[in-house]
Amino acid sequence: MHWENIFYVLSSVLFIFGIKRLSHPRTARSGNLIASMGMLIAIVTTLVVSDSLSYELIGIGIIIGTIIGAFFAVRVEMTQMPQMVAIFNGFGGIASALVAAAEFLNPSDSLSVFNLSTISLSVFVGTLTFTGSFIAFGKLQGFVSGKPIVFPGQQLINGLIASSIIGLAVYIVLFPNDLNYFYLLIAMSAVIGITLTIPIGGADMPVVISLLNSYSGIAAASTGFVLDNNALIISGALVGASGLILTNIMCKGMNRSLTNVIFGAVGLEQDTGPDGEAKEINIKSYSTEEAAMIFDTAEKIIVVPGYGLAVAQAQHAVREVADYLSGKGKKVLYAIHPVAGRMPGHMNVLLAEANVPYDQLKDLDEVNNEFEDCDVALVLGANDVVNPAARHDASSPIYGMPILDVDKSQTVIINKRTMNTGFAGVQNELFGYENSIMVFGDAKDMLQQLLKDLKEL
């Protein structure tokens, strides 16, 4: 056994242990540090055992990467974290594709059929991940429409491109000296990454991010086989497997198949009544002072955070309100839907940043029974995940999706800036329920004013 494999095994153990600790907010920070240490060991080991390396260029790359990474780590807001994750997935994919392409263009030894196959796979998946991730970034950032972009014959075109890529890969394995076909493989992989992502609406971005994360892992593992690097194979397989598991969890959270997420174009449909007319919703608008009086008489309160909370950076404000209410002897819980926000765990990260007690955070299965004896459910910027239409309206694109049963509370106080629809593009019938009231405005400003009004009662 070569000595480097001992260090690769050590780094792999640290990866697994780190991922395990990432499963809970209390241990996530140490898990990230442990996994990073494993990556450092793998990188140093690879540099030591490799020949003909330019340490000057490697050092320059490390310095440039550190500066860029530190800059964005400081500047990127929490609401932009999904965009950053999408970019990271893209960069991971293209890095694997570039390394595999370099090995194809300048092989260190004669390439076997297996090497050529793994190179083709790495280039295909890595390039697809790169372009698909940047389309996802554009949709999240608003550079590209968040609604599904579809056109006639789209699936047929995707099928033809996919068939052509398979044919090109086979040709490259059989005739590796024809570089034009290799370049064509790269181009078509880039195109299918775009055409597979643009039909997916904003409501499905959490699933897309998880899936692209898995793709980047598959590309890395394939490149590990190309380079015969055990650490890269193991780390890529871990990322690929964990990404697929998370994708499956997110699909279950929406009660939809992965096929429906990719090809369903959810968000394109219009929310209309049986006669084709848009549904009318009669709402009741309250002031924060009136809402404060409702909270004052409540004994049990459940907070439901959504993307509006993240946009307003209101996590600290909601914790202050919750702390005040808890100090008055009231029971306060937080209901976390698995697809709330724009990425898996988005709400958990936001609330952890504000030091919200972990025992107050309840997932969908834990908290849904709590709504039946809840005095006030405070919905902050959430939309699709609290829409009762998911339970009974078979024509709704979110039909069948497990939701938080906030409508079963005695009173539902909903904070939104406008009456705009959520990511799925459908109106929320909850807003017109008899037990629902609206408090319009920025979530942070509203919560700060609510706290003042509570203290004045």
C-alpha positions in Angstrom: 0.0 0.0 0.0 1.4 3.3 -1.0 1.8 5.8 1.9 -0.4 8.4 0.1 -3.4 6.1 0.3 -3.2 6.2 4.1 -3.6 10.0 4.0 -6.4 9.7 1.4 -8.2 7.2 3.7 -7.8 9.7 6.5 -9.1 12.6 4.5 -12.1 10.4 3.4 -12.9 9.6 7.1 -12.8 13.3 7.8 -15.1 14.0 4.9 -17.7 11.5 6.2 -17.4 12.6 9.8 -17.8 16.3 8.6 -20.9 15.5 6.6 -22.4 13.7 9.5 -21.9 16.8 11.7 -23.4 19.0 9.0 -26.8 17.3 9.7 -27.5 19.4 12.7 -27.2 23.2 13.1 -25.5 22.8 16.5 -22.6 20.8 15.0 -22.6 22.2 11.4 -19.8 24.7 11.9 -17.4 22.1 13.4 -18.4 19.7 10.6 -17.5 22.2 8.0 -14.1 22.7 9.6 -13.5 18.9 9.9 -14.4 18.4 6.2 -12.1 21.3 5.2 -9.2 19.7 7.1 -9.8 16.5 5.2 -9.7 18.4 1.9 -6.4 20.1 3.0 -4.8 16.7 3.7 -5.9 15.4 0.4 -4.6 18.4 -1.5 -1.2 18.5 0.2 -0.8 14.7 -0.3 -1.6 15.0 -4.0 0.9 17.9 -4.4 3.7 15.9 -2.6 3.3 12.7 -4.6 2.8 14.4 -8.0 5.7 15.1 -10.4 6.4 18.0 -12.7 4.3 20.6 -10.9 4.9 24.3 -10.9 4.6 25.3 -7.3 4.9 28.9 -8.3 1.7 28.7 -10.4 0.0 26.7 -7.7 0.8 29.3 -5.1 -0.4 32.1 -7.4 -3.7 30.2 -7.9 -4.1 29.7 -4.2 -3.5 33.4 -3.5 -6.0 34.5 -6.2 -8.6 31.9 -5.1 -8.2 33.0 -1.4 -8.7 36.6 -2.2 -11.8 36.0 -4.4 -13.3 33.6 -1.9 -12.7 35.9 1.1 -14.1 38.9 -0.8 -17.4 37.1 -1.7 -17.7 35.4 1.7 -17.7 38.9 3.3 -19.8 40.6 0.7 -22.5 38.0 -0.2 -25.7 38.5 1.8 -27.5 35.5 3.3 -30.3 36.0 0.7 -27.7 35.5 -2.0 -26.3 32.3 -0.6 -28.3 30.1 -3.0 -26.8 32.0 -6.0 -23.3 31.5 -4.5 -24.0 27.8 -4.1 -25.1 27.6 -7.7 -21.9 29.3 -8.8 -19.8 26.9 -6.7 -21.5 23.9 -8.3 -20.7 25.4 -11.7 -17.1 26.0 -10.9 -16.7 22.5 -9.5 -18.2 21.0 -12.6 -16.0 23.0 -15.0 -12.9 22.3 -13.0 -13.5 18.6 -13.4 -14.2 19.0 -17.1 -11.0 21.0 -17.7 -8.8 18.5 -15.9 -10.3 15.7 -17.9 -9.9 17.6 -21.1 -6.3 18.4 -20.3 -5.6 14.7 -19.8 -7.3 13.9 -23.2 -5.3 16.6 -25.1 -2.0 15.9 -23.3 -2.1 12.4 -22.0 0.7 11.3 -19.7 0.3 7.8 -21.1 -1.7 5.9 -23.7 -5.4 6.2 -23.0 -7.4 3.0 -22.6 -11.0 2.6 -23.4 -11.9 3.0 -19.8 -9.9 6.3 -19.6 -11.5 7.6 -22.7 -15.0 6.7 -21.4 -14.4 8.4 -18.0 -13.0 11.5 -19.8 -16.1 11.7 -21.9 -18.3 11.3 -18.9 -16.4 13.9 -16.9 -16.4 16.5 -19.7 -20.1 15.9 -20.4 -21.3 16.1 -16.8 -18.9 18.8 -15.8 -19.7 21.1 -18.7 -23.5 20.5 -18.3 -23.1 21.4 -14.6 -21.3 24.6 -15.4 -23.8 26.0 -17.9 -26.8 24.7 -15.9 -25.5 26.2 -12.7 -25.1 29.6 -14.3 -28.6 29.5 -15.7 -29.8 28.6 -12.1 -27.7 31.5 -10.8 -29.3 33.9 -13.4 -32.8 32.8 -12.4 -32.1 33.3 -8.7 -30.5 36.6 -9.3 -33.1 37.9 -11.7 -30.9 38.1 -14.8 -33.0 35.3 -16.3 -36.7 35.0 -15.9 -37.7 32.9 -12.9 -40.6 31.5 -14.8 -40.2 28.4 -17.0 -38.9 29.2 -20.5 -40.4 26.7 -22.9 -40.8 26.5 -26.6 -42.4 23.9 -29.0 -40.4 20.7 -29.5 -38.2 21.5 -26.5 -38.1 17.9 -25.2 -37.5 16.5 -28.7 -34.6 18.8 -29.1 -33.2 17.8 -25.7 -33.6 14.2 -26.7 -31.7 14.7 -30.0 -28.9 16.5 -28.2 -28.6 13.8 -25.6 -28.5 11.1 -28.3 -25.9 13.0 -30.2 -23.7 13.3 -27.1 -23.9 9.6 -26.5 -22.9 9.0 -30.1 -20.0 11.5 -29.9 -18.7 9.8 -26.7 -18.7 6.4 -28.4 -17.0 7.9 -31.5 -14.3 9.5 -29.3 -13.6 6.2 -27.5 -13.2 4.5 -30.9 -11.3 7.3 -32.7 -9.6 9.6 -30.0 -7.4 11.4 -32.5 -10.2 13.4 -34.1 -10.3 16.5 -31.9 -13.1 18.1 -33.7 -15.6 15.6 -32.3 -14.2 16.2 -28.8 -14.8 19.9 -29.1 -18.3 19.2 -30.4 -18.9 17.1 -27.4 -18.0 20.0 -25.1 -20.2 22.4 -27.1 -23.3 20.1 -27.0 -22.8 19.4 -23.3 -22.8 23.1 -22.7 -26.0 23.6 -24.7 -27.9 20.8 -23.0 -27.0 22.2 -19.6 -28.8 25.4 -20.7 -31.8 23.7 -22.3 -32.4 21.4 -19.4 -32.4 24.3 -16.8 -34.3 27.1 -18.5 -37.7 25.2 -18.4 -37.5 24.9 -14.6 -39.3 27.5 -12.6 -38.2 29.3 -9.5 -40.4 27.1 -7.3 -38.1 24.2 -8.1 -34.8 25.9 -7.6 -34.0 24.2 -4.3 -34.2 20.8 -6.1 -32.2 22.0 -9.1 -29.4 23.3 -6.8 -29.3 19.9 -5.0 -29.2 18.1 -8.3 -26.5 20.2 -9.8 -24.5 19.7 -6.6 -24.8 16.0 -7.3 -23.7 16.4 -10.9 -20.5 18.3 -9.8 -19.7 15.3 -7.5 -20.2 12.8 -10.3 -17.9 14.9 -12.6 -15.3 15.0 -9.9 -15.5 11.2 -9.3 -15.1 10.6 -13.0 -12.1 12.8 -13.1 -10.7 10.9 -10.2 -10.8 7.7 -12.3 -9.1 9.6 -15.2 -6.2 10.7 -12.9 -6.3 7.4 -10.8 -6.7 9.6 -7.7 -8.5 7.7 -4.9 -9.2 10.9 -2.8 -11.0 12.5 -5.8 -13.0 9.4 -6.5 -14.1 9.1 -2.8 -14.9 12.8 -2.3 -16.7 13.1 -5.7 -18.8 10.0 -4.8 -19.7 11.4 -1.4 -20.8 14.7 -3.0 -22.7 12.9 -5.7 -24.5 10.5 -3.3 -25.3 13.2 -0.8 -26.6 15.5 -3.5 -28.9 12.7 -4.9 -30.2 11.9 -1.4 -30.9 15.6 -0.7 -32.6 15.9 -4.1 -34.8 13.0 -3.2 -35.7 14.5 0.2 -36.6 17.8 -1.6 -38.8 16.0 -4.1 -40.6 14.2 -1.3 -41.0 17.6 0.4 -43.0 18.8 -2.6 -44.6 15.4 -3.3 -43.3 15.4 -6.8 -41.0 13.2 -8.9 -37.7 14.3 -10.1 -39.0 13.9 -13.7 -41.8 16.2 -13.0 -39.4 18.8 -11.5 -37.2 18.7 -14.6 -39.9 18.5 -17.3 -43.0 19.8 -15.5 -42.4 23.6 -16.1 -44.1 24.4 -12.8 -44.8 28.1 -12.5 -46.0 28.5 -16.1 -49.6 27.8 -15.2 -52.0 30.7 -14.4 -54.1 30.5 -11.3 -57.6 30.8 -12.6 -61.1 29.8 -11.6 -63.3 27.3 -13.6 -64.5 30.0 -16.0 -60.9 31.0 -16.8 -61.1 34.2 -14.8 -58.4 35.1 -12.2 -59.6 34.2 -8.7 -60.6 37.1 -6.5 -59.4 37.1 -2.9 -60.9 39.4 -0.3 -58.3 40.3 2.3 -58.3 42.0 5.7 -55.4 44.4 6.2 -54.4 45.2 9.9 -51.9 47.5 11.4 -49.1 46.3 13.7 -50.9 47.9 16.6 -53.9 45.7 16.0 -51.7 42.7 15.5 -50.0 43.4 18.8 -53.3 43.2 20.6 -53.9 39.7 19.1 -50.4 38.6 20.2 -51.0 40.0 23.7 -54.0 37.6 24.3 -52.3 34.6 22.6 -50.7 31.7 24.6 -49.2 29.7 21.8 -47.5 31.3 18.7 -45.9 29.5 15.7 -43.6 31.5 13.4 -43.4 30.4 9.8 -40.4 32.0 8.1 -40.2 32.2 4.3 -38.1 33.9 1.6 -39.6 37.3 2.5 -37.9 37.0 5.9 -34.6 36.3 4.2 -35.0 39.3 1.7 -35.6 41.7 4.6 -32.8 40.2 6.7 -35.4 40.0 9.5 -34.1 37.0 11.4 -32.8 39.1 14.3 -36.0 41.1 14.5 -38.2 38.0 14.6 -36.0 36.5 17.4 -36.4 39.7 19.4 -40.2 39.6 19.1 -40.1 35.8 20.0 -37.9 36.5 23.0 -40.2 39.2 24.2 -43.3 37.0 23.8 -41.5 34.0 25.5 -40.6 36.4 28.4 -44.4 37.0 28.8 -44.9 33.3 29.4 -46.1 32.5 25.9 -45.0 29.4 24.0 -43.2 30.2 20.7 -42.2 27.7 18.0 -40.8 28.0 14.5 -42.2 25.9 11.7 -39.6 25.0 9.0 -40.8 23.6 5.7 -38.1 21.6 3.8 -38.4 23.7 0.7 -38.9 27.1 2.3 -36.6 29.7 0.8 -34.4 29.1 -2.2 -32.2 26.3 -1.1 -32.3 23.4 1.3 -31.8 24.5 4.9 -32.1 28.2 4.0 -34.4 29.0 6.9 -32.4 27.0 9.4 -29.2 28.9 8.5 -31.0 32.3 8.8 -32.4 31.5 12.2 -29.2 29.9 13.5 -27.4 33.1 12.5 -29.8 35.0 14.9 -29.2 32.4 17.7 -32.7 31.1 17.7 -32.8 28.2 20.2 -32.6 24.9 18.3 -35.3 23.3 20.4 -37.8 25.9 19.0 -37.2 24.8 15.4 -39.7 22.2 14.3 -39.9 20.6 10.9 -43.1 19.9 9.0 -43.8 16.5 10.5 -43.2 17.7 14.0 -45.1 20.9 13.9 -48.2 20.3 11.8 -50.2 18.8 14.8 -49.3 21.9 16.8 -51.4 24.2 14.6 -54.7 22.8 15.8 -54.3 24.4 19.3 -52.2 27.4 18.1 -53.6 30.8 18.9 -51.5 32.8 16.3 -49.5 31.6 13.3 -47.2 34.4 12.1 -46.3 33.8 8.4 -43.3 35.9 7.3 -42.9 36.0 3.6 -43.9 32.3 3.0 -46.3 31.6 0.2 -46.5 28.2 -1.6 -45.6 26.2 1.5 -48.7 27.5 3.4 -51.2 27.4 0.5 -54.2 25.2 1.4 -54.9 24.7 -2.3 -52.1 22.0 -2.2 -54.5 19.8 -0.2 -57.7 20.0 -2.4 -57.2 21.8 -5.7 -56.2 19.2 -8.2 -55.7 21.9 -10.9 -53.0 23.7 -8.9 -49.4 23.0 -9.8 -48.6 22.5 -6.1 -51.4 20.0 -5.6 -50.3 17.2 -3.3 -47.3 19.1 -1.9 -47.1 18.7 1.9 -47.8 22.1 3.4 -47.7 23.7 6.9 -51.2 23.6 8.2 -51.2 27.3 9.4 -54.9 27.7 8.3 -55.9 25.4 11.2 -54.6 28.0 13.7 -57.2 30.3 15.5 -55.6 33.4 13.8 -53.2 33.6 10.9 -51.2 36.8 10.6 -49.5 37.1 7.3 -46.7 39.6 6.5 -46.0 40.3 2.8 -44.7 43.3 1.0 -47.2 42.9 -1.9 -49.8 40.4 -3.1 -47.4 38.9 -5.6 -47.5 35.2 -6.0 -44.8 32.8 -4.8 -42.3 30.9 -6.9 -45.0 28.5 -8.2 -46.9 31.5 -9.7 -50.2 30.8 -8.0 -52.3 32.9 -5.7 -52.6 31.8 -2.1 -56.2 31.2 -1.1 -55.1 31.4 2.6 -55.0 35.2 2.3 -58.8 35.3 1.9 -59.7 32.9 4.8 -61.8 34.2 7.6 -59.1 33.6 10.2 -56.4 35.3 8.1 -55.3 38.9 8.3 -52.6 40.7 6.3 -50.0 43.1 7.7 -48.2 44.6 4.7 -44.6 45.9 4.6 -41.0 44.9 4.9 -40.7 42.0 7.4 -37.9 43.7 9.4 -39.7 47.0 9.6 -42.9 45.4 10.5 -41.4 43.2 13.3 -39.5 46.1 14.8 -42.8 48.2 14.9 -44.7 45.2 16.3 -42.2 44.9 19.1 -42.6 48.6 20.0 -46.4 48.2 19.9 -46.2 45.1 22.2 -44.1 46.9 24.7 -46.6 49.8 24.8 -49.6 47.5 25.7 
